[in-house]
Amino acid sequence: MEAAAKTYKSFERLEVYRTAREFRKKMYDVVKRLPEAEKYGLAGQIRRAAVSITNNIAEGHGRYHYLDNIRFLLQARGSLAELMDDLNVCLDEGYLPPAEVEELKTESFSVYRLVNGYIRYLREQKAGANLQIHESFPPYGAEVLDEVSV
């Protein structure tokens, strides 16, 4: 009996990743418009937090264990909250108009909801899983790695 090889589903196919990536691009656009005095302060912080969101979604997805994935998603959610506060700084300092800050915050809440939804999905999947190990023929060979599709 030959074991069915599972194909790898890329993190890039996740709605949460795609939405977070679009939000990251918008935050990078914000950085480009900040004053030169913020180049190494707020601008750097925004870039790091924005990249952290998508990096953590990708890294968690690559861990394969639901608890690791959730841990990285929680990290992504924390970075997203950081960006929400950075938007408050942009508003308070007059770097962005209030309407734009509100629009970006609305988008950030969309990402936040998707991250929370993905965490909930992972927890539900684990809760419904049969906790026994079933291996009729473990596909430990290198040939499984050759069947990766994106």
N, C-alpha and C positions, 0 to 999 in steps of 0.2 A: 504494500500500500504506500503510495507516494504522498507525502505531505503537501498540502496546498501552500504555495509560497504567498506571503502577504506582500502587497506592493506598498511602498512607502508613499504616504500622502504628505506632500510638502506643507510646511507651515504657511507658505504663500497662498495656499488655497483657503485658509481660514478667513472667515469674514472679519473676525476680530483683528487679525493681522492687517488685512487690506485696509480696513477703516483706520486703524492706528497709523498705518503708513501714510495715508492721505493727510491725517492730522499732523504728523511729524513734518511733512512737506510745508504745510501752512505755518507751522511754528518756525521753520527755517526762514520762511519769507519774512516773518516778524523780525527775526534776528537781523536780517539784512537792512532793516529800516531803523534799528536802534542807533542812538548817538554813539560816536566813536568812544566816548568816555565809558561806555558799557561793554566795549569789545571783550574785555577779559573778565568782567563781572557777570552781569545779568545775561549777556549774550551767550557766554560760555555755559552758564548754568542751564539756560533754556535748551541749548544744543545737546548737552549731556542728558538731561531728563527726557527730551524727545526721543533720542536714540535709545535710551534705556528701555522705553516702553516696547518698541518693536524688537530690540535685542532680547529682552526677557521673554516675550511671547515665543520667539523663535527658539531660544535655548530651552525653555520649558518643554516645548513640543518635541525637541530632540532627545529629551531624557527618557521617554517612554513609560516611566512610572508616574502614575497619576499624582502621587504626593509631591514628587519633584516638580511636575508640571504646575501644580497649584501653587507651590512655593514661589516659582518664578512669575506666575501670574499676579500673585500678591505684590511682588516687587514692582512689576509693571504698573499695577494700580497705584502704588505709592508714588512712583515717578509721575504718573498722570496727575495726582493730587498736587504734587510740587509744581507742575506746569500751570495748574489752575491758580495757584498762589502767585506764580510769576506773572500771570495775566493781570492779577490785582496790582502788582508793582507797576506794570506798564500803564495801567489806568491811573494809579495814584500819581505817577510821575509825569503824566501827560504825553507818554510816548505813543499811545494809540487812542483813537477816538472811542468813546463809550460803546457805540453801536458795534464796532468791530470786536471789542473785547467780549461783548455779550454774545455775538455770533460764534466766536471761538470757544467760549465757555459752553455754549449749547452743543457744539461739536465734541468738546471734551466729555460732556455728560453722555453722549452717544457711545463714545469709546468706553467710558466707565461702565455703562450698562452691558455692553458686549463682553467686557472682561468678567464682570460679575456673572453673566449668563454662562460663559464658558466654564468658569469655576463651578457653578451649580451643575452644569452638565457632567463635568468630570466626577464630581462627588456622587451624582445619581448613577452614573455608569458603574462606579466602584461599588456602590451600595447594592446594586442589582446583580453584580457578578457572582458567579459560583466561585468560592474561595479555594476550591480544591485544584491541585495542579493536574492537568490532563495532558499527557504526552504519549501519543501512540508511536510517533516517529519524529523525534526532534530534528528540525532542519538546521543543524549547527554548521553545515559546510559553507564554504565561500560562495558556492553557487547561488545562495539566497541573496547575497549582496549584489550579485550581478543582475538581479531581476528588479532593481530599484527603478521605479518610474516616477516622473514628476508631473 
